[in-house]
Structure formats: C-alpha cells, structure tokens
Amino acid sequence: MIRALALIGFGGGFLMISPPFRMTVLHGIDSAVNTLNAYSPLSYIVLGIVLLGGAAASVYSPPRPH
C-alpha cells in the first residue's frame, strides 16, 4: 500500500514540475472524455463492462496442482 501511494506521489510530483508532460496528460484525458461523451451512454456501459472484466481477470488465479 505504501509503495502504491509513493508511486502516485512521485507521478503527481513529476506532473507538477513538468508543464509539457502535464499538458499532454490533461489533453489526453480531455480527448478520452470527449470521445466517451460522443458515444454516450453505450460508451459508459462498455467502459463499465471492461473495468469489471479487468477486475475479475486480475482477481482470478488459475488452479494449482497439489
């Protein structure tokens, strides 16, 4: 947990000290939101399915032989 918080902190710190990179990230997020809005509401449904599928895939562990 501490490692994850540290990585988020380092990423946030880097975004604060690097304006060109920050603008690239913000424009990317803006583009993604505009694309979601253009195909709304189906895009939100698909996004939810993809996120739930990703969560299920990350939790699944294949059976291990004993």
Beta strands, then each sheet from edge to edge (+ up, - down):
end
